Structure formats: structure tokens, C-alpha cells
Amino acid sequence: MNINIKEVATKVTMAKPDWTQDGQLLQVYRVPLEFLYYNDDNGRIATWISEHKSHHGENALSEMTREDYNDLIHEFIKKSNTSTSFKNTYNDIHEKGQIRPGVVLKDGRVVSGNRRFTVLRELYKNTGNDKYAFFECFILDQSLDLEHERKEIKTIERMTQFGVDEKVDYDPIDRLVDVYNDLIGPRKIWSQKEYERKLGLTRSQVSTMYIKASIMADYLEYKNQPESFYIARNQKLDGPLQELVSIYKKTSKAEWNRIRPAFYSFFGKEGDTTRNVRDLKKTYNSNKTEFNTVLNSIIDDIEKSEQALLEDLINPSVPIDASESTESVPNSVIPDNRVVPPILSKETERIFAEAVTKTKTENIRQKKVENVIQSLEKVYQGAEDALKTANKNEKARLFNRLKLAKQTIDKLLSEQNES
């Protein structure tokens, strides 16, 4: 359907777009729904697109008819929203009609307003009322073919989707996929500084998102499932990724590659993944010996799991022994590139629990000492100045507390000398 949709559109009104800064008014058009189609480059559904391609092939979407393509992504849009947010938009448009214009390219690709477009499609299907058969939108003359035009379109998409109602319930992993595609992946179009300016974000905000997206991509590479972003969405990895930002920033690439099996082994496990990753991070930061013990046990589990699968491939009649296992952990790769689910053994679970307990105990011990040192520092720094300005009653109280402190200090020093 290679037409310029302005040929089938009707001019409605003039309005100020969300993305302009100068207050310029642009023409709003009313376009029949049948001439429009979804943008598969839309960040809101990035994980759903990656899942579909993973299961049906990289070219699956391009081989579909326009109607089947729209019906498929229609469902992705609904899944990417909470039922409440979609229902609210549905009811709002049902009662008031479409209020905010979307943004569409000249070939009919909807680059902003996908939820409104989806609601209108559903309302028209459910009611047959012609007032829902049209999408009001700005029409851009750009295309997604040229890099500079893609940058401009992506700017509009980001500024409209992350503004007003479009940012409500935007899945954090889909947001990270956006960051990956725009700043890291093979089709990246911006530097971090450009991204800051385009979206009005701080350097810290962009840096954190960049690192989280980098860890997410690294994890999927580690699993031998690069860019299968739906895995990160299904495993709800936003929290664990956030926990790893500080370590990823300060470690070398070689050190990260050494330690990542320990952290990734908890991704996708049942239980509180964020807490487990946080506990392991604390162990790494304050007790390297205990951390390395956990890491070595996990690597042993991975090697045993790979060996068991190799034996099963050679002799399928021999089952993989999972008698000592509890959960599957991050995948590894064997020569035929199959994804292997390594096993966290009960022994590893025990070692991890002990390491966490020891680390917490050690941190509590260190905290007690640090609290005393800080208290003494305050005495050193503040007592003399306080005495200079205190009145008679205040001085009496202060001297009383200092005498008690001196008695405690003398006792501790005496015990230390005796030992």
C-alpha cells in the first residue's frame, strides 16, 4: 500500500505538537484506520517483537499481510499495558473521542500514539461506529530509511511516549531496550550526551540506564541468546540490573567476565532475585574470599551440568542427574551451541547462605566499631567548642557525661593492656 496518506486524509485543525519548543502550530489530519500500520521499531513493544522473532524467525513480521501484522502488534500493545491503563484509555476515547493527536509517517506508520490507535481499532471493531474509524494525527514527511531522519523520528517518539499518559506503566525493561537500541546496539543513533539533551535527562540518569542496558545485553550474550530481550522482561530483571550498576562501573572487563557467572546464576531463579543479587554484591564488596568460594562452587555446578548434557547427547538413554539440584541457573554454551541450563546444587545453595550470613555478621561488627570511632570523633571536634559557649547548667551536664565516658575509656584501655 505505497501511498502518501495525505492523499486519503482530511484536514481537521491546527495544534501544537508535544515535541516542539517554539509554539509552532502544525496541521492535524484525520486518517482512516485502514491506511495505518504499527511501528515495529516502537520501544514499548520491543521485548514482544524480539520474542516473536525468536520463535518465528527474523523475517516473520515482513512476511505477514498488513492485516495480520496489525492484528499481531495490536495484541502486543495491549499486553505491554496494564489492563487498567488500557481500559482507562478505552473508556476515555469511547466517551470523549480522541483528544491528543498521534504522529504518523507519510507511508502510514504510527510512530506515536500506538495505544490510542489500538483503542480506536478495538472500538471500531466492537461498535461499528464510524466515529472511531479515523485516527487524528500529525503527518511527517520523514522516513526511517535515512539515519538523520530516523534520529528526528526517534526524538519525537521519545518525547511523546515519555510524556503525558504514554509513559504510564512503561515497562522498565522495554525502556532499557530503547536505550540499548538508541545508544549501544548495531543501530545506535545517539551518544549519551545527545540522549541527555534530547530527553532532558541528567548525565547520571542516562549513565545508569546505559549501564543497565549494557549488563542486560551482556547477560543475554552470556546465555547465548543475544538480543532476546523478552527473557529479561519475563525474568523481571530491572531490580537485579540496578543492583549491579555500581560493580559493573568500577570493575575491569576481565574481572567482570570472571565474576558474572555468580550474579547471573540467580537471574531467573525463584525467590527474591534482587535481594540475592544484593547480598552477593555485598559479599563481593566486603569479603572477596567468601565470594570466590561461592563463585567456584557455581562454576563447578555449570561444568557438571554441561558434562551431563554432553553425555545425554552422546547417549540419550542416560538421564541427566538432577538429584542434587534445586533450580536452573544462567545458561552456558557447549560445542553445538545449544543452551544448557546449569544447576545450582544444594551444596552451592548452602555455601551461598553461609557466605551471606558471614558477610552480614562482619558488616555488623565493622559498623559497631565505626559508630564508636565516629562518636569519639564528634567528642574530639565538638566538646571543647561546646564548653566555651555553654552556660553553667549545660557545662555541669557535659562534664558529667565526659567523666562517664572517661571511666569507660579507662576501663577498656586497662583491659586491653592486660590482654
Number of C-alpha atoms within 10 A of each C-alpha: 9 8 11 15 22 18 9 12 19 15 14 12 12 13 16 16 21 17 15 12 8 7 11 10 12 14 14 22 25 21 24 17 18 14 19 22 23 24 18 18 14 20 25 27 25 23 26 24 22 18 16 17 15 16 9 11 11 13 9 13 19 9 10 12 10 17 10 12 17 21 15 16 21 20 12 19 21 18 13 19 19 15 10 10 16 19 14 12 18 20 14 14 17 17 9 8 13 22 10 13 20 25 26 29 24 20 20 24 21 24 24 27 23 25 22 22 26 25 25 24 20 16 20 18 12 9 11 11 10 10 14 22 19 22 28 26 27 24 25 16 11 16 16 15 8 9 13 13 14 15 16 14 21 22 16 21 22 21 20 22 22 15 14 10 14 20 15 13 13 18 20 16 27 22 20 24 31 25 24 23 20 21 21 20 16 9 11 15 17 16 11 16 13 12 20 17 11 17 16 11 12 12 13 10 10 19 16 16 21 21 22 27 27 21 18 26 23 17 24 19 15 18 20 17 16 13 22 23 23 21 20 23 17 11 15 18 20 18 16 23 26 18 20 19 19 13 13 18 13 10 12 11 10 8 11 14 12 12 16 17 21 23 22 19 23 22 23 19 17 11 9 14 20 20 13 20 23 19 20 25 20 17 25 19 12 14 18 13 12 19 23 17 14 26 23 15 18 26 18 17 20 24 14 17 24 22 16 19 22 17 15 14 12 10 10 11 9 12 12 16 11 13 8 11 17 15 18 19 24 24 24 20 15 12 6 7 9 13 15 22 18 27 26 26 22 14 15 22 17 12 19 24 16 14 23 23 14 15 23 16 12 15 16 12 11 11 12 11 12 12 11 11 12 11 12 13 12 11 13 11 11 11 14 10 10 14 15 9 10 13 10 10 8 13 15 13 11 15 13 12 12 14 11 11 13 12 12 12 12 12 12 12 12 11 10 9 8 7 6
